């Protein structure tokens, strides 16, 4: 009987893990709680920093998963991982045998409504980056009453680096997401004035700094160093924001047609379950702690349980794919021992 590996989560990391395992002669089984695989990539329109359509990346991964012969079980959740990854129990009571498990359950998006001062789900024209991606996919940016916005403000670090909501970590990809969407706004509505409020611009990846410069030099996006302290709705359904420009040390008040909250990555809710049921260590941020950050970043400490993707920390798509390849090879090595 051939070796079978269960992959918990059918997002980018889960799909790439299945693809690589199949090439190594191991049978992958993907368990996905949603109705289809693809994870949060299903919600995205274009990807930073190249503006590549998300559908191209997702389509390629899905084709490769189909070609791999991986078994895919959707609308299912894993309730428990057995001793040393030799089986998993699903939420419907089904028990599946496995030779190893790769956990690629990903992250959650920070719920912006917890930051009540910004008015998400209270005021009509306060949105998140996820809402904006949906607008791009559905054909255009419009306010709640169907108008084309003329002034748009982005707010960085909503749910990241924030002691008040116990999210002290940096989500790493929020800055570049905000820059990408600001450019897309100007491409879609050239006459719009676009403002970006930030604490620090963390452009760490290849092509990120160049996109940031392009946003300023070619698209005339206004970057303001300072946090918005509060937002309120005006009588004509616009959004009034109060902030401080910390570079010049002056308070700032403006009214915009649309406020976009750039929400960060939050540790997946299932991480706490893994911690309680399987003795998994967590970082203070709630992300899962691997065996070793340097030489064992995909290892759990259990010989046949591995991690890949954003279960351990915020990552971009390329990093998640690379880590999935590494995890699949570690699985293959462990099954030879």
N, C-alpha and C positions, 0 to 999 in steps of 0.2 A: 504494500500500500504506500502511495506517495505521501510526501510530507504536506501537511495542511497548516496554513497560518491564517489566523483571524485578525482582521484589521478593523479597529473600532473607530469609525468615522470615514465618510466618503467625500471629504473635501479634497483640496489640492494635494496635501501630504498623503492622504489615504489612497487616492488614485495612483499617484506616482509610486507608492510602496507596492501596490498590487502589480503595476506594470513591471517593475524591476524584479519582484519575486518570481513572476511568471518566466521572465528571461533566464532566471537562475534555476528553473526547473521545479519550482515550488508552487503549489496550488493556493492562491489567495481567496479569502472569503471576506467581502466588505460588509460590515454591519452599519447601516445608515439610518438615523432616526427620522430624517425627512423623507418625502415621497420620491425624491430623485437625488442622485449624487451630484457633486459639484460644490457643495458648501456655500459659503458667502460669495464665491465668484459668480454664482447665479444672479446676484443682485447688482453686479457692477457693469458699467457701460464701457469705459476705456481705462487702461492701466497706465500708471506712471512708470518711468518717466518718458516712455516712448509713445504714449497715446495709442497703443495697440488695442483694438477692440477686445474686450474680455471674452466675447464669444469665440474668437479665434483660438485663444489659449484653452478655453474650456472644451471647445469642439475637438481640438487635437488630443487632449487628455482622455476624453470620453471614447474617441475612436481607438486609442491605444488600449484602454481598459477593455473595450469590447473584443479587440483582437487577442487580448491576453487570456481570454476564457475565464476570467475571474467570476466567481459566484457573487451575486449582489443581493443582499437582503435589505430592502428599504422599509421604512415605517416600523423599524424595530430598534430597541434600545438594549444595551447590555446592562444587566442588573448586577452581575458579579463575575469577577475573573477568578477561575479556580487556582488551586495551588500551583505555583510556578508556571502559569499560563497553559496548562494542559487541557483546559476546557473553559467555556464561558456559559453563563446562564442568561437568557434573554428575559425581557420583562413579561413575556407571555408564558414563561416557565420552560421554554425549550432549552435543552442543554446540548451544546455543540462541542465535539471533540476538537482539540487543536494540538499542534506540536509547539506552537509559539503564538504570542499575541503582540501586535504592534498597536499602541494606543495613539491615535491621531485625531482626537476628539476636538481639537481646536480651541477657540476662544469665544467669548461673548462680547457683544458691543455694549459699551457703557450706556445705561438708560438715562438719556438726557433729561428726562422729567425730574430726576433727583435734584438737579440744579434749578430749583424753582425760580431763582432770581432772573433766569433767562426766558422763562415763560413758554418752554416747549410743551405742547399739548394744552396750553392755556390761551396763547395768542395765535391767531390764524396764520400769520406770516413768519413764524419761527420754525425752522426746519433743521434736520440733521444732514450730514453728508450722505447718508443712505437714502434719504428722501430725494436729495438732488440727483443722485445716480439714477433713481427710478424716473425722475422727470426727463433726464437725458435719454434714457431708453425709450420712454413713451413719446418722445417727439418734441419736447420743448419746455423751457423754463417759464412758469407762470405763477403769479400770486394766487392766493386763495380765491379771489374774485375774478380770475382769468386775465389779469393785466400783465403786460410785459414789464418786468421790474427795471427801473432806471438807476436805482442805487441799491447795492448789495453789500452786506458786511459779513465777513467770515470771522469766527472766533476760534482760535486754536486751543488745544489742551483742555477740552471739556471731558472730564473724567480721567485725566492724566495729570500726574504731578500735583495732586490736589489732596492735601491732608484732610480737608473737611468731609470728603466722601471716602476716605481710607483707600485712595488710589494714588500711592506715592510714586509709582513707577512711570517711566516714559514709554509711551506706546510706539515710538520710533517711526511709524509710517504716517502719523497724523499730519505732520508739517508738509510733507510732499503731497499728500492727498489734498490738503487745502490749496497748495500752489497749483496743482493740476486742475482742480475744479474752478479756481479763480480764472485761469487761462481759458477754460472751456466756456465760462460765463461770457468773457469778452469776445470769444469767437462766435458765440451764439447771439450776443447782443452787443455789437461794437460800440454803441453809444452809451452803454451803462458805465457808471462809476463804481468800481469795485474796491473795497477796503478790506484789509486783512489785519486783525488784531492778534498779536502774538507775545509770548514771553521771551522765547529764544527760538530762532530758526535752526533746526537740527537737520542739516542736509548731508547725511553721512554716506549715501549710496552713490554708485556710478551714475552720472547724468543728473543727479539731484540738484547740485549747485548750479549747473548750467540751466536747468529749467527754472530755478529761482531767479537767476539773472535775466532770463528771457521774459519772465513775468513782469519784471520791473522795466526793462529796457524796451521791449517790443509791445507789451500790452498795457503799460502804464498803470499797473495795479499798485495801489497805495498801501504800503506796509507800515503799520503803526505799532511801535513797541509799547504794549500796555494791555491790561486785562479790562474787559467790560465788567463793570460792577453790577449793573442791573439793566433790565429792559422792560419797557412798558408799551402798551398799545395805545395809539392815538385815536382820535374820534373818526378819522378817515381810514382806519384799519392798517396804518403803517406801524412801524416799530421804532420807538425812540430809545436810544441807547446812551448810557453814561459811562465814560471811561476816563483814563488818564494817559496822556502821552508821556511816558517816563523819560524819553530822550530829551524833551524840552521842559519837563516838569510842570505841565499845565493840564487842568481838567478839560474834558472834551465832551460835548453833547451833540448828537446828530440824529436825524430821523432818516430811516432807510425803508425801502419797500420790502426788503427781505433780509432776515438774519439767519445765517447758516452756522450751526454748531458742529464743529469738527470733533466727533466723538472718538474716544480712544478704545483700545483693546482692554477688556476685563477678563480675568481668569475664568475659564469655563466653570459653570456651576457643578459639573460632574467631578471636577477635581477633588472637591471635598469628600465626595462619595468614595473615590479611589483611595483617598487618604484614610478614611475610616475603615473601609472593608479590607484593604490590602496593605495597610501600614505604609502608604506612600508619603514621603516627606514633601512638604510644600514650602515655597519661599514665602516671606511675609506678604508678597503681592497676591498669593493664592495660586500662582503658576506652579507646576510640578517640578520638583528638584531632581535632576538626573543624578546618576551615580557620581559623575565627575564632569565639571564644566569643560575640561580641556580634552581629556582622552576618553571620556565615557559619556559624551553628551546625549547619546541615544540609548544608553543603558539605564535600566531601572535599579539594578542591584540584584534582581531576580534573574536567574540564568536564561529564561525564555520569555521575558516581558521587556518590550522596548518602546521607545517614544519617538515621535517625529512631528515636526511642525510646531504650531503655536501652543501646544499644550504646556510647553516648558518656558516659553517667553514670547513676547511680540516679535514677529518676523515678517518680511515681505514674501511675496510668492516665490521668487527665485530661491531664497534661503530655505523655504519650506520644502521645495522640490528637491534641492540638494540634500537636505537632511533625510528626506524619505529614501533617497538612493542609498545613503550611508546606513540607515536603519535596516533596509532590506539585505544589504551585504552582511551586516552584523548577525541578522537572523540566520542567513545561510551558514555563516561560520559556526554559530552556536549549535546548529543541527548536525554538524559534522563531529562535534566533540563527544 
